Amino acid sequence: MESLIEIIEPLKNKKVPTSNDIKIYKKSLLSYEETHLIMVKYDNSKYILAVGESDLFNNLAGELIRDEAKLCDLSHENRLVLNHYFEFTKPQAFGRGETTIGLGDRLGLATPGHVMAMSRTDAKPIFAQQSIRELDLTDRSMEDVIDKAAFGVIQEGYDGGYGADGDHLKKEKDIEHELKLGISMLTLDCSDYIRNDINLDDESDIESAYNKLNKDTRIYYENKYLGQTFKVNDEFLDFRKSDLMKVVVVYSKALDYMVHIYKTYIKTLDKDIDFEISIDETKTITSPFDHFFVAQELYDQRIEVTSLAPRFCGEFQKGIDYIGDIKQFEKDLKIHALIADYFKYKLSIHSGSDKFSVFPLISEKTNGLFHLKTAGTNWLEALRLISIYNPVLYKELHEYSLKYFPETQKYYHITPDVDNITPINDMEKTKYQDYLEDDNARQVLHVSYGLLLTAKNEKGEYLFKKDIYDMLEKYEEEYYQLLNKHIGYHLELLNIISK
């Protein structure tokens, strides 16, 4: 450590003679043969400082500041170099036997705070988690998402392993691309193949659609399921003709797609990957019959699933607590968890941010083995920090979000009562953070992340992006603590805090 710190003074004199502040991230200290690395920050930019000699030193791209010292950007190329020498910096799969938490980071700054929270549990983190929708809305790439997660892990010295989830991927070109990038988890969104154009309350509509299916297909499913009783632990499932017609009509094409993706892209991989099936992005609530049918068909075709996300009753809207009948949710959750356990994969809960009222039930019914996705909560905590330390900026973000809410709402199913949000001109500046406790304001702010991060003026300059990032860099430790507290509360209610 001393030899590295000796480099700081000439570094300061060479690069930023007007600045006296160089931050050293002591937890990031790494060694390989005769090379030592540490992360530093000055002038709101972070670097890897490499000292010594070895293949690692030579392979890192950077500026020589002494014969034996190099200042290296946190670039994609340097991340790949570090992946080669330090296994813990690479995304990894965790399989069916580990509880996992997805922690999507829309800003690329949240991983250190997420590390602080996850260091208190034996559950495994998926630090790099983004959907194509989120990438498009923020003008980011999956390469950048994984880069930021890896450097966050290095900064905090976290060597417990992390995953990278290609979240809600639908198209084969995106699946192929992200697998090549090194994602360790693929969440296959099958919503384009799940039929939503049928009135499921009208048996004649269902029967009409069913009878249009290939005769051999109908015979196959009828011979397999009609008149059969399936026992799942203490639960019994009997498929009536109406149940079977509905589930075949709704899910048969989706099943074909699941099988195709697995056999084409997953089975042929030369490494482990967590393969999740998502059937939650649909209007159709996943009944126990639906879940069992999909799981049984996948099992019979030898499709190895790590986790499956059903569409639960009630609503898992973004950034707020569960909406619905908790007793009915508990009843359904129990059966879904039993089915997942029966087929030896994890139950997955999507839009899991802030679902505090049902977290204890999720932990109980799954026996603490599940996958839960969170995402927008780190963006909301960023806005909380801004509301505290820069209320003028927060006011601008708040007003812009409300003005363009009809545009941003189309990307997510949320139902805030915008008219019930207290006008910001009626709110004291010291109370702005109260908006982060109001469900209506939270949802408006939640879906505005892409708008606020990409909005530009007539000159093509970002309206808010630089100011947002400057605030989060200036108060990075405070931001980490907000994330640690908020995600930590999730973990406590999920009953997976172990340290």
Stockholm file with secondary structure:
# STOCKHOLM 1.0

chainA/1-499         MESLIEIIEPLKNKKVPTSNDIKIYKKSLLSYEETHLIMVKYDNSKYILAVGESDLFNNLAGELIRDEAKLCDLSHENRLVLNHYFEFTKPQAFGRGETTIGLGDRLGLATPGHVMAMSRTDAKPIFAQQSIRELDLTDRSMEDVIDKAAFGVIQEGYDGGYGADGDHLKKEKDIEHELKLGISMLTLDCSDYIRNDINLDDESDIESAYNKLNKDTRIYYENKYLGQTFKVNDEFLDFRKSDLMKVVVVYSKALDYMVHIYKTYIKTLDKDIDFEISIDETKTITSPFDHFFVAQELYDQRIEVTSLAPRFCGEFQKGIDYIGDIKQFEKDLKIHALIADYFKYKLSIHSGSDKFSVFPLISEKTNGLFHLKTAGTNWLEALRLISIYNPVLYKELHEYSLKYFPETQKYYHITPDVDNITPINDMEKTKYQDYLEDDNARQVLHVSYGLLLTAKNEKGEYLFKKDIYDMLEKYEEEYYQLLNKHIGYHLELLNIISK
#=GR chainA/1-499 SS CHHHHHHHHHHHHHHCTTCCCCEEEEEEEEEETEEEEEEEEETTEEEEEEEEESHHHHHSCCEEEETTEEEEECCHHHHHHHHHHCGGGSBCCCCTTSCEEEECCSSSCCHHHHHHHHTTBSSEEECEEEEHHHHHHHTCCHHHHHHHHHHHHHHHTCCSCBCEEEEEECSHHHHHHHHHHTCSEEEEECGGGSCCSSCTTCHHHHHHHHHTSCHHHHHHHHHHHTTCEEEETTEEEECCHHHHHHHHHHHHHHHHHHHHHIIIIITTCSSCCEEEEECCSSSSCCCHHHHHHHHHHHHHTTCCCSEEECCCSSBCCTTSCCBSCHHHHHHHHHHHHHHHHHTTCEEEESSCTTCTTTHHHHHHHTTTCEEEEECTHHHHHHHHHHHHHCHHHHHHHHHHHHHTHHHHGGGSCCCCCGGGSCCGGGSCGGGGGGGGGCHHHHHHHHTTHHHHHHCBCTTSCBSSHHHHHHHHHHTHHHHHHHHHHHHHHHHHHTTCBCC
#=GC SS_cons         CHHHHHHHHHHHHHHCTTCCCCEEEEEEEEEETEEEEEEEEETTEEEEEEEEESHHHHHSCCEEEETTEEEEECCHHHHHHHHHHCGGGSBCCCCTTSCEEEECCSSSCCHHHHHHHHTTBSSEEECEEEEHHHHHHHTCCHHHHHHHHHHHHHHHTCCSCBCEEEEEECSHHHHHHHHHHTCSEEEEECGGGSCCSSCTTCHHHHHHHHHTSCHHHHHHHHHHHTTCEEEETTEEEECCHHHHHHHHHHHHHHHHHHHHHIIIIITTCSSCCEEEEECCSSSSCCCHHHHHHHHHHHHHTTCCCSEEECCCSSBCCTTSCCBSCHHHHHHHHHHHHHHHHHTTCEEEESSCTTCTTTHHHHHHHTTTCEEEEECTHHHHHHHHHHHHHCHHHHHHHHHHHHHTHHHHGGGSCCCCCGGGSCCGGGSCGGGGGGGGGCHHHHHHHHTTHHHHHHCBCTTSCBSSHHHHHHHHHHTHHHHHHHHHHHHHHHHHHTTCBCC
//
